[in-house]
């Protein structure tokens, strides 16, 4: 794919402190037409059509054979050819009807994939109803191949587009310009999040806060942003072709001010986005229930036992049992490498703290010399960690074999046994040392409300490169918002992080 296929070059400049100007003349007008959106939509349609066609005709070929090679085209071949064409058309219509290509869902989150699944089930459900009404008896083998193969190819195709879009957005392209409105602290929070979470595709081009833009210095690392008076936001967003207005937190005047802003933006191409202050609550826990014009937001409280946790435990045991069987040759090879690399035991045992403060012995393949703990005091001055955890990139205690094991997280494979025993989970907070737990203050101890994991949000977001505060924030977010679907996503991202060796040392 040529990078010119999707092209919207950013005017973003290198990071510098925010400067809020009192004039709107500094706002660069945004492109009149965002051609990359149209090209992205047509590209996804073409990919979807190709995936469905391959799945449907492959199913027909595997089930009924190649009529050309057979030398004759039967009535059944013609009938199933027509059925295949109809199935392709209905499937594509279902993908459009479920809005699976909606730009706001493309590139982030699970909604896009959920709608692909929904449209697939809708298509085959409709197919089954029509077959029943007209007393048709389609070959089960045909459907058994077409459905899973088509779904897999669709998801793979969407994944390829997502990866490509992320690469372009990382370079500052294919972004939607937005004016961020709200109190100064809320605006800075949102601008910072938009900058760090570039994958969602919004870039702040201006800010609007109550009062004077020179109310005080702003010490936030982001691009230079001009200031827009609150009463000029709607006019400026239209004249400068900003495609989004993001309301961060509250506005002076409360809900009435937001409603008036919505009225002023009517009949324009501008999105109005409200950023919730529930920053650590995942979407599935939030439910909207409008009652006579009164929007009620329900937030499900986290639970640490019950049916969902039983399902999580069943998932852990099932996956680990299969993994232990598949990886047994790898275990043997690593054990030999560790023993030949340096004298001492193959398995390193260390006391860690698990759920509700229970202590357990965590297992790892030994990656350091035997007297590593005794030599720790000599290396304290060289600590490159986050203030709580000791980390050293070129730790002299790590053996030659250990460097390879750590680079690809192979030293953690014995923790599969900890998961089988019930000490740990596949996905969860990082398992802390007792010395770390003694330093916990305030809500940090909530990390102990669930089993620690072999992997988690901390591992797929930087591992040793994270600050202590970021590590805690990610763990607390997981504890309150985990789900089986989320665990599967984390496991998939872990494989990618391991291959890229992100923060592994």
Backbone torsions as a table, in degrees:
resi	resn	phi	psi	omega
1	UNK	NA	130.0	178.6
2	UNK	-77.3	141.1	-179.6
3	UNK	-69.0	-14.2	178.6
4	UNK	-76.4	-12.1	-178.1
5	UNK	-62.3	-40.8	174.2
6	UNK	-117.9	114.8	-173.9
7	UNK	-144.9	113.1	169.8
8	UNK	-142.9	98.3	-173.9
9	UNK	-73.0	138.0	-176.9
10	UNK	-85.3	149.2	173.5
11	UNK	-98.3	12.7	-178.0
12	UNK	-63.1	142.5	178.2
13	UNK	-108.7	169.9	-179.6
14	UNK	-58.6	158.0	-176.4
15	UNK	-60.0	137.6	177.2
16	UNK	-160.3	164.9	179.4
17	UNK	-60.1	147.0	178.5
18	UNK	-65.4	137.2	173.6
19	UNK	-125.9	125.4	-177.5
20	UNK	-103.4	111.9	-178.7
21	UNK	-89.8	150.6	-178.9
22	UNK	-86.8	-0.5	179.9
23	UNK	-114.4	148.8	179.2
24	UNK	-91.3	-1.3	-176.4
25	UNK	-67.3	-19.8	-177.8
26	UNK	-75.3	-14.4	-176.5
27	UNK	-75.3	119.3	178.9
28	UNK	-73.0	131.6	178.0
29	UNK	-63.2	137.7	-179.7
30	UNK	-81.8	160.2	-179.0
31	UNK	-55.8	141.8	-179.7
32	UNK	-64.4	-38.2	177.9
33	UNK	-130.0	134.2	177.1
34	UNK	-95.4	87.2	-176.4
35	UNK	-62.4	-26.7	-177.4
36	UNK	-65.3	-30.3	178.7
37	UNK	-64.3	-44.5	-179.8
38	UNK	-66.3	-42.7	-179.9
39	UNK	-66.0	-36.8	177.1
40	UNK	-64.2	-43.8	-179.0
41	UNK	-62.4	-47.3	180.0
42	UNK	-67.4	-35.0	177.1
43	UNK	-63.8	-40.8	178.7
44	UNK	-68.5	-37.7	177.0
45	UNK	-61.6	-44.4	180.0
46	UNK	-63.6	-41.8	179.2
47	UNK	-65.4	-43.5	178.4
48	UNK	-61.1	-44.6	-178.6
49	UNK	-63.0	-41.5	179.1
50	UNK	-65.0	-42.3	-179.8
51	UNK	-62.7	-44.4	-178.7
52	UNK	-67.8	-43.2	-179.9
53	UNK	-61.9	-43.4	178.7
54	UNK	-61.1	-44.9	-177.8
55	UNK	-64.5	-46.5	-175.1
56	UNK	-67.9	-47.8	-178.0
57	UNK	-74.2	-27.3	172.5
58	UNK	-65.0	-42.7	177.7
59	UNK	-60.6	-42.5	179.9
60	UNK	-66.0	-41.0	-178.8
61	UNK	-66.2	-44.3	-178.7
62	UNK	-69.6	-33.2	-176.4
63	UNK	-82.3	-38.2	-173.1
64	UNK	-116.3	-5.8	179.4
65	UNK	83.7	175.9	-177.7
66	UNK	-91.9	111.0	-179.0
67	UNK	-64.6	-29.6	179.9
68	UNK	-66.8	-44.9	178.9
69	UNK	-67.3	-33.9	179.0
70	UNK	-70.1	-18.9	177.3
71	UNK	87.9	2.5	180.0
72	UNK	-154.2	142.1	178.3
73	UNK	-105.9	114.8	-177.4
74	UNK	-85.5	170.2	176.5
75	UNK	-62.2	-36.7	178.7
76	UNK	-64.1	-37.2	178.7
77	UNK	-62.9	-43.5	179.4
78	UNK	-65.6	-43.1	-179.1
79	UNK	-61.5	-46.4	-179.2
80	UNK	-73.1	-23.7	172.9
81	UNK	-64.8	-43.6	177.7
82	UNK	-66.7	-40.2	177.8
83	UNK	-61.8	-40.7	-179.8
84	UNK	-63.3	-42.4	179.0
85	UNK	-64.3	-43.4	178.3
86	UNK	-62.5	-39.9	-179.8
87	UNK	-64.1	-39.7	178.2
88	UNK	-61.8	-46.2	-177.9
89	UNK	-63.9	-47.5	-178.7
90	UNK	-63.6	-39.8	-179.7
91	UNK	-62.9	-43.8	178.8
92	UNK	-65.7	-39.3	176.9
93	UNK	-63.7	-40.1	178.7
94	UNK	-64.4	-39.0	177.4
95	UNK	-62.8	-36.8	177.8
96	UNK	-74.1	-39.8	-177.2
97	UNK	-65.8	-35.0	178.9
98	UNK	-83.0	1.4	178.7
99	UNK	56.3	43.9	-178.3
100	UNK	-71.5	-14.9	179.6
101	UNK	-105.2	16.1	179.5
102	UNK	-59.0	128.1	-171.5
103	UNK	-58.2	-37.6	-176.0
104	UNK	-66.5	-19.6	179.0
105	UNK	-100.9	-7.8	-177.7
106	UNK	-81.7	125.3	175.0
107	UNK	100.2	-15.2	-179.0
108	UNK	-142.6	151.3	172.2
109	UNK	70.8	-176.7	-176.4
110	UNK	-102.4	-5.3	-174.8
111	UNK	-60.0	-41.6	-179.4
112	UNK	-58.5	-47.3	-179.2
113	UNK	-68.9	-35.5	177.9
114	UNK	-63.4	-38.3	180.0
115	UNK	-73.7	-30.3	173.2
116	UNK	-63.9	-44.1	177.1
117	UNK	-63.5	-43.1	179.9
118	UNK	-60.5	-45.4	-179.4
119	UNK	-66.2	-34.8	178.4
120	UNK	-65.7	-47.5	178.8
121	UNK	-65.3	-36.2	177.8
122	UNK	-63.4	-42.1	179.6
123	UNK	-61.9	-49.2	-176.9
124	UNK	-75.4	-26.5	172.6
125	UNK	-65.0	-44.4	177.0
126	UNK	-63.8	-37.8	178.0
127	UNK	-61.5	-42.8	-179.6
128	UNK	-66.0	-39.5	179.7
129	UNK	-64.5	-45.3	179.2
130	UNK	-62.8	-42.0	179.2
131	UNK	-62.3	-37.5	-179.7
132	UNK	-70.8	-43.4	-177.2
133	UNK	-65.2	-37.0	-177.0
134	UNK	-101.7	15.8	175.8
135	UNK	54.8	41.0	177.3
136	UNK	-90.5	150.7	178.7
137	UNK	-128.4	76.0	-179.7
138	UNK	-67.4	150.6	-179.7
139	UNK	-64.1	128.5	-178.6
140	UNK	-65.8	-35.7	179.6
141	UNK	-61.8	-35.4	177.6
142	UNK	-61.3	-48.3	179.9
143	UNK	-69.6	-36.8	-177.8
144	UNK	-65.6	-23.6	177.6
145	UNK	-91.4	-44.7	-173.7
146	UNK	-64.2	-43.4	-174.7
147	UNK	-64.7	-59.3	-177.6
148	UNK	-66.5	-36.4	-179.8
149	UNK	-66.5	-43.3	178.5
150	UNK	-63.2	-43.5	179.4
151	UNK	-62.3	-42.9	-179.8
152	UNK	-63.8	-45.2	-179.2
153	UNK	-66.1	-36.9	176.7
154	UNK	-62.3	-45.7	-179.2
155	UNK	-66.3	-39.8	177.2
156	UNK	-62.8	-43.8	178.5
157	UNK	-61.2	-44.0	177.7
158	UNK	-64.2	-37.4	178.6
159	UNK	-63.7	-38.0	178.0
160	UNK	-65.4	-45.0	177.9
161	UNK	-62.8	-39.1	179.8
162	UNK	-63.0	-45.2	179.1
163	UNK	-62.0	-42.3	179.7
164	UNK	-64.8	-43.2	179.2
165	UNK	-64.4	-39.8	177.5
166	UNK	-61.8	-40.3	179.8
167	UNK	-63.0	-40.8	178.4
168	UNK	-68.3	-41.2	179.9
169	UNK	-69.2	-29.7	175.7
170	UNK	-62.6	-30.3	178.5
171	UNK	-88.4	5.1	177.5
172	UNK	87.1	17.0	-179.0
173	UNK	-110.8	166.0	-179.8
174	UNK	56.5	42.0	179.9
175	UNK	-109.0	153.2	177.8
176	UNK	-105.6	122.0	-179.4
177	UNK	-71.0	136.7	-176.6
178	UNK	-137.9	145.8	170.9
179	UNK	-100.3	125.5	-177.3
180	UNK	-99.4	125.5	-172.9
181	UNK	-120.5	139.2	175.7
182	UNK	149.7	-171.7	175.7
183	UNK	-64.0	153.1	-171.6
184	UNK	-57.2	-44.7	-178.8
185	UNK	-63.9	-41.4	179.1
186	UNK	-66.5	-39.9	179.3
187	UNK	-62.3	-45.2	-180.0
188	UNK	-62.6	-38.8	179.1
189	UNK	-62.1	-46.3	-177.8
190	UNK	-68.5	-42.4	179.0
191	UNK	-59.8	-43.0	178.8
192	UNK	-63.5	-40.6	179.8
193	UNK	-68.7	-38.9	177.7
194	UNK	-62.6	-37.3	-178.7
195	UNK	-69.8	-42.9	-177.6
196	UNK	-78.9	-29.0	178.9
197	UNK	-104.8	63.6	-175.8
198	UNK	-62.5	-21.0	-174.3
199	UNK	-65.8	-22.9	-179.7
200	UNK	-74.2	-14.9	168.1
201	UNK	89.2	13.2	177.9
202	UNK	-111.8	138.4	179.6
203	UNK	-128.0	125.5	179.9
204	UNK	-69.1	125.8	177.3
205	UNK	-110.8	-11.5	177.7
206	UNK	-166.2	162.3	177.7
207	UNK	-130.1	157.5	178.2
208	UNK	-141.3	121.9	179.9
209	UNK	-131.4	156.5	177.6
210	UNK	-63.3	145.8	175.1
211	UNK	81.7	-158.0	-175.5
212	UNK	-80.9	143.8	176.4
213	UNK	-69.8	-14.2	-179.8
214	UNK	-102.0	30.2	-177.1
215	UNK	-65.1	-22.2	-180.0
216	UNK	175.6	162.5	-179.6
217	UNK	-69.0	146.6	178.7
218	UNK	-116.3	118.9	-177.5
219	UNK	-108.4	71.6	179.1
220	UNK	-132.8	130.9	-178.4
221	UNK	-77.3	103.8	175.9
222	UNK	-160.5	-178.6	-177.6
223	UNK	-74.6	162.8	178.4
224	UNK	-67.8	128.2	-175.7
225	UNK	-125.3	131.1	176.1
226	UNK	-76.8	164.1	-177.0
227	UNK	-106.9	140.9	176.4
228	UNK	-124.8	126.8	175.5
229	UNK	-59.3	147.9	-176.3
230	UNK	-56.3	-40.8	-176.9
231	UNK	-77.2	-1.5	179.5
232	UNK	-108.8	0.5	-172.9
233	UNK	-59.8	-49.0	-177.5
234	UNK	-62.6	-45.7	-177.9
235	UNK	-64.5	-44.3	-178.0
236	UNK	-67.5	-39.3	-179.4
237	UNK	-62.1	-33.8	178.5
238	UNK	-77.6	-44.1	-175.8
239	UNK	-69.7	-33.9	-179.5
240	UNK	-96.8	3.8	176.2
241	UNK	59.1	38.1	170.5
242	UNK	-67.7	133.5	-175.4
243	UNK	-89.7	-5.3	-178.8
244	UNK	-152.3	144.5	169.3
245	UNK	-120.2	120.3	-176.8
246	UNK	-107.1	118.4	177.8
247	UNK	-91.8	113.9	-178.4
248	UNK	-95.5	109.9	179.5
249	UNK	74.0	-130.0	-175.7
250	UNK	-112.2	165.1	177.1
251	UNK	-122.4	154.6	172.3
252	UNK	-59.5	125.9	-174.8
253	UNK	102.5	-7.2	173.8
254	UNK	64.8	-141.3	-175.4
255	UNK	-64.4	-31.6	179.1
256	UNK	-62.6	-37.8	179.8
257	UNK	-66.7	-40.2	178.4
258	UNK	-66.5	-39.1	179.4
259	UNK	-65.2	-42.9	178.5
260	UNK	-62.9	-39.1	178.4
261	UNK	-62.6	-39.8	177.1
262	UNK	-62.5	-40.6	178.2
263	UNK	-62.7	-42.4	-178.3
264	UNK	-66.4	-25.6	-178.7
265	UNK	-91.7	-0.3	-179.5
266	UNK	-60.9	150.9	178.0
267	UNK	61.4	29.4	174.8
268	UNK	-126.9	174.8	179.5
269	UNK	-94.3	19.5	-175.8
270	UNK	-93.6	132.1	173.5
271	UNK	-83.7	142.5	172.3
272	UNK	-108.8	117.4	-174.9
273	UNK	-119.1	127.5	177.4
274	UNK	-103.3	120.3	179.3
275	UNK	-91.1	117.5	-179.6
276	UNK	-74.4	149.6	174.4
277	UNK	-82.2	-2.5	176.3
278	UNK	-80.6	64.6	-171.2
279	UNK	-70.5	-21.3	-178.2
280	UNK	-109.3	21.6	177.7
281	UNK	-115.1	122.7	-178.3
282	UNK	-72.3	154.0	-177.6
283	UNK	-52.2	-45.2	-178.4
284	UNK	-60.3	-18.6	179.9
285	UNK	-88.3	-6.2	-176.5
286	UNK	-107.8	128.1	-179.4
287	UNK	-130.7	129.5	178.3
288	UNK	-94.3	136.4	177.2
289	UNK	-139.6	92.8	179.5
290	UNK	-75.2	128.6	-179.9
291	UNK	-127.6	108.0	178.6
292	UNK	51.5	46.2	177.8
293	UNK	81.4	0.3	178.9
294	UNK	-105.3	103.2	-178.3
295	UNK	-74.3	119.2	178.4
296	UNK	-105.7	127.1	179.4
297	UNK	-104.2	115.4	177.6
298	UNK	-97.3	131.9	177.4
299	UNK	-115.9	115.1	177.9
300	UNK	-67.3	129.9	178.2
301	UNK	-78.1	142.0	-179.7
302	UNK	-65.9	145.0	175.9
303	UNK	-123.8	145.5	-173.5
304	UNK	-116.6	19.6	174.2
305	UNK	-160.3	174.1	177.8
306	UNK	109.2	-162.5	-171.4
307	UNK	-59.9	-48.1	-175.7
308	UNK	-62.3	-36.8	178.8
309	UNK	-72.4	-31.2	174.7
310	UNK	-65.7	-39.4	176.9
311	UNK	-64.6	-41.0	178.5
312	UNK	-60.8	-42.0	179.8
313	UNK	-66.0	-41.6	177.2
314	UNK	-62.5	-40.9	177.7
315	UNK	-61.9	-45.4	179.4
316	UNK	-59.0	-50.2	-176.8
317	UNK	-63.3	-41.7	-179.1
318	UNK	-63.4	-48.7	-177.7
319	UNK	-66.7	-43.2	-177.2
320	UNK	-66.4	-38.7	179.1
321	UNK	-59.8	-45.6	177.8
322	UNK	-65.5	-42.9	-177.8
323	UNK	-63.4	-40.0	-180.0
324	UNK	-62.8	-37.3	178.4
325	UNK	-70.2	-45.7	-177.0
326	UNK	-67.9	-36.9	-175.3
327	UNK	-90.6	2.9	-177.7
328	UNK	-57.3	-40.4	175.5
329	UNK	-63.8	-35.6	178.4
330	UNK	-66.0	-40.6	177.1
331	UNK	-56.8	-46.2	-177.5
332	UNK	-63.7	-43.6	-179.2
333	UNK	-64.8	-41.5	179.4
334	UNK	-66.2	-40.6	179.4
335	UNK	-59.3	-42.3	177.9
336	UNK	-64.7	-43.2	-179.3
337	UNK	-63.3	-41.4	180.0
338	UNK	-65.6	-43.7	-178.1
339	UNK	-67.0	-39.5	179.5
340	UNK	-74.4	-27.2	-176.0
341	UNK	-72.2	-36.4	179.7
342	UNK	-161.7	150.1	179.7
343	UNK	-67.8	148.5	178.0
344	UNK	130.5	177.6	-178.5
345	UNK	-68.4	154.9	178.4
346	UNK	-76.1	-39.0	-176.6
347	UNK	-99.5	132.3	175.0
348	UNK	-100.5	128.5	-178.9
349	UNK	-111.9	134.7	-178.5
350	UNK	-144.8	138.2	179.7
351	UNK	-76.0	129.6	177.2
352	UNK	-129.5	168.3	-179.0
353	UNK	-107.8	128.0	-177.7
354	UNK	-105.6	-153.1	-177.2
355	UNK	-61.4	134.5	176.4
356	UNK	60.3	27.6	175.3
357	UNK	82.8	2.1	179.1
358	UNK	-68.6	135.6	-179.5
359	UNK	-94.7	146.4	179.3
360	UNK	-148.1	165.9	178.9
361	UNK	-96.9	113.1	179.7
362	UNK	-88.1	138.8	-176.8
363	UNK	-105.0	140.7	174.0
364	UNK	-147.4	155.4	168.4
365	UNK	-70.1	135.5	-177.0
366	UNK	-66.6	124.1	180.0
367	UNK	-116.2	-0.6	-179.8
368	UNK	-123.4	170.6	175.0
369	UNK	-66.8	161.3	-173.0
370	UNK	-62.0	-37.1	-176.3
371	UNK	-95.0	31.3	-176.3
372	UNK	-60.3	-42.2	-178.7
373	UNK	-63.7	-37.7	-179.1
374	UNK	-68.5	-28.5	-177.8
375	UNK	-90.0	-2.0	-176.6
376	UNK	-61.9	-40.8	-176.9
377	UNK	-60.1	-32.1	-178.8
378	UNK	-70.8	-19.8	-174.9
379	UNK	-105.1	0.0	-176.3
380	UNK	-55.8	-35.9	-177.3
381	UNK	-68.5	-18.4	-178.4
382	UNK	-97.4	9.3	-174.6
383	UNK	-55.2	127.3	176.4
384	UNK	-112.9	16.3	-176.4
385	UNK	-79.5	-159.7	-174.3
386	UNK	-102.7	18.6	178.5
387	UNK	98.2	-26.1	178.8
388	UNK	-111.5	-42.2	-179.9
389	UNK	-100.2	135.1	177.3
390	UNK	-81.7	126.0	177.5
391	UNK	-140.3	140.8	179.2
392	UNK	-147.1	116.5	-174.8
393	UNK	-59.8	-45.6	-179.9
394	UNK	-106.7	60.7	-178.8
395	UNK	-69.8	118.0	-177.5
396	UNK	-67.4	-12.0	-179.7
397	UNK	-80.4	-15.8	-178.0
398	UNK	-77.2	131.5	179.8
399	UNK	-77.2	170.0	179.8
400	UNK	-63.2	-46.3	177.0
401	UNK	-65.4	-35.2	-178.9
402	UNK	-63.8	-33.5	179.3
403	UNK	-63.6	-40.2	178.3
404	UNK	-68.5	-43.1	-179.3
405	UNK	-61.8	-42.1	-178.9
406	UNK	-69.9	-36.7	-178.0
407	UNK	-59.5	-35.5	-177.8
408	UNK	-113.7	18.0	175.9
409	UNK	57.7	23.0	179.6
410	UNK	-72.1	-21.5	179.5
411	UNK	-67.0	-16.1	-177.3
412	UNK	-92.3	-1.4	-177.8
413	UNK	-58.6	-37.6	178.2
414	UNK	-59.8	-15.7	178.5
415	UNK	-68.4	-12.4	172.1
416	UNK	-58.4	-34.3	177.3
417	UNK	-67.7	-37.9	175.9
418	UNK	-61.4	-36.5	178.1
419	UNK	-67.5	-42.8	-180.0
420	UNK	-63.2	-35.5	178.5
421	UNK	-73.1	-20.1	-178.9
422	UNK	97.5	4.8	177.7
423	UNK	-74.9	-33.8	-175.1
424	UNK	-132.3	176.1	174.6
425	UNK	-124.9	164.7	176.0
426	UNK	-63.0	-41.7	-179.2
427	UNK	-125.5	134.6	-180.0
428	UNK	175.6	-172.5	175.7
429	UNK	-64.8	159.9	177.8
430	UNK	-66.5	134.1	-179.2
431	UNK	-70.7	116.4	-174.5
432	UNK	-86.3	158.0	171.7
433	UNK	-79.6	154.1	175.8
434	UNK	-56.4	-36.2	179.8
435	UNK	-65.3	-31.7	176.8
436	UNK	-69.6	-44.6	-177.0
437	UNK	-60.7	-33.8	178.8
438	UNK	-63.7	-22.4	-179.7
439	UNK	-94.3	-1.7	-178.8
440	UNK	-63.5	136.6	176.5
441	UNK	-133.4	145.5	176.3
442	UNK	61.4	-135.5	-173.9
443	UNK	-73.9	-5.5	-178.0
444	UNK	-58.4	-32.4	-178.4
445	UNK	-65.3	-13.0	177.5
446	UNK	-67.2	-13.2	174.0
447	UNK	-60.9	-22.9	-175.5
448	UNK	-90.0	8.4	-178.8
449	UNK	-77.3	-12.0	179.5
450	UNK	-141.5	167.9	-178.0
451	UNK	-64.9	139.9	174.2
452	UNK	-68.7	161.9	-175.0
453	UNK	-120.4	156.7	172.0
454	UNK	-64.5	-37.2	175.3
455	UNK	-133.1	173.8	-178.8
456	UNK	-179.6	-172.5	179.6
457	UNK	-61.1	-31.4	179.3
458	UNK	-64.8	-33.3	-177.2
459	UNK	-78.5	-35.4	-177.4
460	UNK	-88.3	2.3	179.5
461	UNK	-123.3	27.1	172.7
462	UNK	126.4	-20.8	178.2
463	UNK	51.8	-115.5	-174.3
464	UNK	-68.6	-14.1	178.8
465	UNK	-80.8	-9.5	-178.2
466	UNK	-77.3	147.4	170.0
467	UNK	-75.5	165.1	178.6
468	UNK	-61.0	-41.2	-178.4
469	UNK	-64.2	-41.9	179.3
470	UNK	-66.6	-39.5	178.5
471	UNK	-61.6	-44.0	178.9
472	UNK	-65.4	-44.1	-178.8
473	UNK	-59.9	-43.6	-179.8
474	UNK	-66.2	-41.2	179.5
475	UNK	-65.2	-43.3	179.5
476	UNK	-65.8	-37.2	177.0
477	UNK	-62.1	-43.2	-179.5
478	UNK	-63.9	-45.3	-176.3
479	UNK	-55.4	-39.0	-174.4
480	UNK	-92.1	-15.2	-171.4
481	UNK	-128.9	13.7	-175.1
482	UNK	-65.6	157.1	173.9
483	UNK	-155.7	160.3	178.7
484	UNK	-61.2	-42.3	177.9
485	UNK	-60.5	-43.2	177.6
486	UNK	-62.4	-38.3	178.2
487	UNK	-62.2	-41.8	179.6
488	UNK	-63.7	-40.2	178.1
489	UNK	-64.0	-42.8	179.3
490	UNK	-63.1	-41.4	178.6
491	UNK	-62.2	-40.6	178.2
492	UNK	-65.7	-41.5	178.9
493	UNK	-69.3	-28.9	178.4
494	UNK	-63.1	-41.8	178.6
495	UNK	-59.1	-41.7	178.7
496	UNK	-66.9	-42.9	-179.5
497	UNK	-64.6	-37.9	-180.0
498	UNK	-65.3	-43.8	-179.5
499	UNK	-65.0	-34.7	179.2
500	UNK	-85.6	-8.2	179.1
501	UNK	55.8	43.5	-179.1
502	UNK	-68.4	115.1	175.5
503	UNK	64.5	21.3	-177.7
504	UNK	-97.1	114.6	173.8
505	UNK	-163.6	NA	NA
